[in-house]
């Protein structure tokens, strides 16, 4: 009898332990405060693109007509999630020649409709879509409050709220399998200065809940793609490079913490370069007006790896980047997809393989 009771007692303890280890299915972590290390297994994908304001000054939508075909192509890839690098709409950069001037809710509604093949905002179904704010969702100098409020209540309403105080849904992080995604907002003023990131928060995110793959996202490139013309252009005041000391602090943190890559947009092209071992991947060809690109003119400190030759504005193509993460080998592959207007098909542009941290 004593042996039977002891056996029953051990069985009960084992059962309780097993039940305690069981829990709900895995979901992205919204609040990361403890220092842990986690990894996954197998292969999975995510897509990156951005910058889709309508090139037409008299736009009736505030959204590029190329956004819908890009969204359909991205959805057909069936990625685990999609990252959008900012400048969703024309936003404040419209004049009275457009009926959408000041109609921020209408512009965001049109954007949500265009990306519905990826994620349906009405039903809350589809592929998880994470957005970050660009300068078109901010303002010319000071933030346009109605524009920001509309952004937060529509396209960003379900974004994680684990960012610094005042930056909820703008600056945030989440995890997916063996990867951590860190999203930074460039246009919230830090110490009174815009075109910066919350460096203390970023440092904490890079050292807490560390995972093999640490992907960082922002709207603006850290390094200028056209160092001669951009310093004189209208885009430059909205770039991280306006404040070199703060930009260098961000990049130093990425380097010291072995970040996998920094993804951004803002400049309406695709370009990939490396600085101190960390990749800067610009995915800004989401439908906005294109720009010329010349690798000979990039800012000192960045070495361009693609494209190696100059690309004229008329030769630029819309597209997106598909990233495949290989958990078991600790690598990730990037395949750039570009639309061929002659064949009406999606061609392959840049391809690369990088290692995790």
Number of C-alpha atoms within 10 A of each C-alpha: 6 7 8 9 10 11 11 12 12 11 12 12 10 12 11 10 11 10 9 9 7 8 7 5 5 8 10 13 14 15 14 18 11 11 12 11 11 15 16 15 13 11 13 18 18 21 23 27 28 30 31 30 28 22 16 17 14 16 20 16 23 32 29 24 18 19 24 22 17 26 20 15 18 25 20 11 13 16 18 14 19 23 20 27 29 27 26 32 25 29 28 21 17 19 13 10 11 16 14 21 21 18 18 22 19 16 23 23 16 18 22 21 17 22 20 21 20 27 22 17 18 9 8 11 12 15 19 15 22 21 21 27 27 26 28 22 26 24 18 13 11 11 17 15 12 14 20 17 14 19 23 17 12 14 20 20 13 15 20 20 18 19 24 15 8 10 15 15 25 25 28 25 26 20 22 19 19 21 22 26 21 20 29 26 26 26 26 22 15 13 8 7 13 21 22 28 24 20 16 10 14 23 16 13 23 23 14 15 17 22 24 22 28 23 22 21 27 26 32 30 23 27 25 23 25 19 17 12 13 18 15 10 10 9 14 19 18 23 25 26 22 18 15 13 11 19 20 15 14 20 18 14 16 24 18 12 15 17 23 25 23 23 26 27 28 26 29 25 26 27 22 21 22 17 16 13 13 20 22 25 23 29 29 33 28 31 27 28 20 20 15 15 22 16 20 15 15 19 18 12 12 20 19 22 17 16 16 14 12 13 15 12 14 9 10 19 20 27 32 26 26 21 20 19 25 20 20 12 12 16 18 20 15 19 18 20 22 21 21 14 10 6 8 8 11 16 14 13 18 17 14 13 12 15 15 20 17
